Amino acid sequence: MSTVMLIDSGGLSHYTAYLAVGLSKHRDIILCGFSDELYNLTGAAKQVRIRFYNMGKRLPKGSSLVSSALRPWILFFPLFKAITTKRYDIVHIQGHSYLFFLFVPLLKLQRKPIYWTIHDVDFRPTNSGLRGKLETLQVKLLCQNKMLSKHVDFIIVHGSKLRDKLISNGISKDKICVMPHFDYGYLLSLNSGKNVDNTDGYVLFFGKIKPYKGLDILIKAARIVRKKLGNKFSVVIAGKGSLSYCDTLLSTEDLEYIYLQNRFIPEVEVPRLFEGAKFLVLPYTDGSQSGVVSLAYTFSKPVIVSNIGSIPEYVDHDVTGFTFETGDTDQLANYMTKLIKDNNLCHEMGKNAHQKILNEMSLKRCCDIINGLYNNYKKSE
């Protein structure tokens, strides 16, 4: 049975480690990651077919400009060691992988197939202003995504619109596979109990706070709902972002019912946060796909999403949630009001959402798809 070297990009450690768990049902895995904590939390540490190689031990900590600039260059050395000294048959990289392109000629010479899961076809920087421009330039120069997309053997994306975007960029449709973003089932083991309908729950916005995620749209819609429902309505915004950006959006009156947790939310806190929510809102004004939908479905929560990118592809309108026209605060407010007032509808949609992820978006189903791609390459040799 062949061995897969699964290489994390640094910002997807939970995804990559859990993917390793699913793929280990089919093959031996060398997991090149950055987080001992997530290696254990996702259950990867319990799998005998997974060997963990931590590439992040000597990387600089923090998010300063100096640390961000040095990290890719220091990463080269553990990446070089992994690729040149370990025994494997297939390489599968995740996201924007710094300096991996330097090893493509060697891997091609050794006839090792290269798979690439692209989570964001169009890179969106974490920061705004000059720092965001530097971040974009660094990814452009040190990841060489255009070159990689032409030379890897298979590309996996989380949506048909993302596939179409790659095709319009000149990538052959024959080497692109669309696969859902899988569940977060490992978090259920941290749950305080079974999922229950929370009639007094809050509306939840979860994830890194960035301008393109439409937080201003949510806040404007929330003000409309507040006027309709009064004290029966509250919103929790949980995720790390610019304090100055958040301060410009929220008024003193907003803070009476909108609760901001502007910090990184550790994985162990996610279950309780989602247990207390009635539903999730993703009011993005730009974006490609989002793991927040899969996270919500894992915890039996419906979603309200904007009609942007491939996000609506995984929302069955009126069944697992609602899709609204991007930027339409009135429409968003109406859907929010509907779910808050109708607990039975919210509960039923949550059950449908969980069933959808079990039937169509489970880790097992996604890893079966990936393993099929691995097998297809072997047959084509």
Residue pairs with C-beta under 8 A, 6 or more apart in sequence:
1 26
1 27
1 28
2 27
2 28
2 89
2 90
2 374
2 378
3 27
3 28
3 29
3 30
3 87
3 88
3 89
3 90
4 23
4 27
4 28
4 29
4 30
4 88
4 89
4 90
4 91
4 92
4 374
5 30
5 32
5 82
5 83
5 86
5 88
5 90
5 91
5 92
6 16
6 19
6 20
6 23
6 29
6 30
6 31
6 32
6 92
6 94
7 16
7 32
7 79
7 82
7 91
7 92
7 93
7 94
7 97
7 100
8 16
8 17
8 31
8 32
8 33
8 34
8 55
8 94
9 16
9 93
9 94
9 95
9 96
9 97
9 98
10 34
10 56
10 71
10 75
10 98
11 95
12 94
12 95
12 119
13 33
13 34
13 35
13 38
14 35
14 38
14 41
14 42
14 184
14 267
15 94
15 119
15 291
16 31
16 33
16 94
17 31
17 33
17 35
17 38
17 39
17 41
17 42
17 44
18 42
18 43
18 44
18 182
18 184
18 186
18 363
19 94
19 182
19 363
19 366
19 367
19 370
20 29
20 31
20 42
20 44
20 47
20 50
21 42
21 43
21 44
21 47
21 50
21 186
21 363
22 182
22 363
22 364
22 366
22 367
23 29
23 367
23 370
23 371
24 44
24 47
24 49
24 50
25 364
25 367
26 367
26 371
26 374
27 49
27 90
27 371
27 374
28 49
28 50
28 51
29 47
29 49
29 50
29 51
30 51
30 53
30 82
30 86
30 88
31 39
31 44
31 50
31 51
31 52
31 53
32 53
32 55
32 78
32 79
32 82
33 39
33 52
33 53
33 54
33 55
33 56
34 54
34 55
34 56
34 59
35 56
36 52
36 54
37 267
38 44
38 267
39 45
39 52
39 54
41 186
41 267
41 268
42 186
43 186
44 50
44 52
45 52
53 78
53 82
53 86
55 75
55 78
55 79
55 82
56 78
57 78
58 74
58 77
58 78
59 71
59 74
59 75
60 66
60 67
60 70
60 71
60 74
61 67
65 131
65 134
68 135
68 138
69 138
71 98
72 98
72 99
72 138
72 142
73 99
75 98
75 99
76 98
76 99
76 102
79 99
79 100
79 103
80 103
83 91
83 103
83 106
83 107
84 106
88 112
89 112
90 112
90 113
90 115
90 374
90 377
91 107
91 112
91 113
91 114
91 115
92 114
92 115
92 116
92 117
92 370
93 100
93 114
93 115
93 116
93 117
94 116
94 117
94 119
95 117
95 118
95 119
95 120
96 120
96 123
96 139
96 143
96 145
97 143
97 148
98 142
98 143
99 142
99 143
100 143
100 148
101 143
101 144
101 147
101 148
104 114
104 147
104 148
104 151
104 152
107 114
108 151
113 153
113 154
113 374
113 377
114 151
114 152
114 153
114 154
115 152
115 153
115 154
115 155
115 156
115 370
115 373
115 374
116 148
116 149
116 152
116 154
116 155
116 156
117 155
117 156
117 157
118 145
118 149
118 155
118 156
118 157
118 162
118 166
119 158
119 288
119 289
120 288
120 289
121 157
121 162
121 165
121 166
121 288
122 165
122 288
123 136
123 139
123 140
123 145
124 210
124 212
124 286
124 287
125 131
125 132
125 133
125 135
125 136
126 132
126 135
126 208
126 210
127 135
128 211
128 242
128 245
139 145
146 169
149 155
149 166
149 169
149 171
150 170
150 171
152 175
153 175
153 377
154 175
154 176
154 177
154 373
154 377
155 166
155 171
155 175
155 176
155 177
156 176
156 177
156 178
156 179
156 370
156 373
157 163
157 166
157 176
157 177
157 178
157 179
157 289
157 310
158 178
158 179
158 180
158 181
158 288
158 289
158 310
159 178
159 288
159 289
159 309
159 310
159 311
159 313
159 314
160 178
160 310
160 313
161 288
161 309
161 310
161 313
162 178
162 288
162 289
162 309
162 310
163 173
163 176
163 178
166 176
167 173
167 176
177 369
177 373
179 366
179 369
179 370
180 294
180 314
180 360
180 361
180 365
180 366
181 289
181 290
181 291
181 293
181 294
181 314
181 361
182 294
182 361
182 362
182 363
182 365
182 366
182 367
183 294
183 297
183 298
183 357
183 358
183 361
183 362
183 363
184 270
184 291
184 294
184 295
184 298
185 298
185 362
185 363
187 267
187 270
187 271
187 295
187 298
187 299
188 271
188 298
188 299
190 267
190 268
190 270
190 271
191 271
191 275
191 299
192 271
192 272
192 275
195 275
195 299
195 300
195 350
195 354
196 275
197 343
197 346
197 347
197 350
198 275
198 276
198 277
198 278
199 278
199 343
201 276
201 277
201 278
201 279
202 234
202 235
202 236
202 259
202 276
202 277
202 278
203 222
203 233
203 234
203 235
203 236
203 277
203 278
203 279
203 280
203 281
203 336
203 340
204 235
204 236
204 238
204 273
204 274
204 276
204 277
204 278
204 279
204 280
204 281
204 301
205 213
205 215
205 218
205 235
205 236
205 237
205 238
205 239
205 280
205 281
205 282
205 283
206 238
206 239
206 265
206 273
206 274
206 280
206 292
206 295
207 213
207 239
207 290
207 292
208 239
208 240
208 241
209 215
209 237
209 239
209 240
209 241
209 242
209 245
209 246
209 262
210 241
211 245
212 284
212 285
212 286
212 287
213 282
213 283
213 284
213 285
213 287
214 282
214 283
214 284
214 285
214 306
214 326
214 327
215 237
215 241
215 246
215 249
215 283
216 249
217 283
217 285
217 306
217 327
217 329
217 332
218 235
218 237
218 281
218 283
218 332
219 249
219 250
219 254
219 258
220 329
221 283
221 329
221 330
221 332
221 333
221 336
222 233
222 235
222 254
222 257
222 258
222 333
222 336
223 254
224 329
224 330
224 333
225 233
225 333
225 336
225 337
225 340
226 233
226 257
228 333
228 337
229 337
229 340
229 341
231 257
232 340
233 257
233 340
234 257
234 258
234 259
235 257
235 258
235 259
236 258
236 259
236 261
236 273
236 276
236 277
237 246
237 258
237 259
237 260
237 261
237 262
238 261
238 265
238 273
239 261
239 262
239 264
239 265
240 262
240 263
240 264
240 265
241 262
243 262
246 260
246 262
250 258
250 260
265 273
270 295
271 299
274 295
274 296
274 299
274 301
275 299
277 299
277 301
278 301
278 339
278 340
278 346
279 296
279 301
279 302
279 303
279 304
279 321
279 339
279 346
279 349
279 350
280 292
280 293
280 295
280 296
280 301
280 302
280 303
280 304
281 303
281 304
281 305
281 332
281 336
282 290
282 292
282 293
282 303
282 304
282 305
282 306
282 311
283 304
283 305
283 306
283 332
284 290
284 305
284 306
284 308
284 309
284 311
284 326
285 306
285 308
285 326
285 327
286 308
286 309
287 308
287 309
287 311
288 309
288 310
289 309
289 310
289 311
290 311
292 303
293 303
293 305
293 311
293 314
293 315
294 314
294 357
294 361
296 302
296 303
296 353
297 303
297 320
297 353
297 354
297 356
297 357
297 361
298 354
298 357
299 354
300 350
300 351
300 353
300 354
301 350
301 353
302 320
302 321
302 322
302 339
302 346
302 349
302 350
302 352
302 353
303 315
303 320
303 321
303 322
303 353
304 321
304 322
304 323
304 324
304 332
304 335
304 336
304 339
305 311
305 312
305 315
305 321
305 322
305 323
305 324
306 323
306 324
306 325
306 326
306 327
306 332
307 323
307 324
307 325
307 326
308 326
312 323
314 356
314 361
315 321
315 322
315 323
316 352
316 356
317 323
319 349
319 352
320 349
320 352
320 353
320 356
321 349
321 353
322 335
322 338
322 339
324 331
324 332
324 335
325 331
338 345
339 345
339 346
339 349
340 346
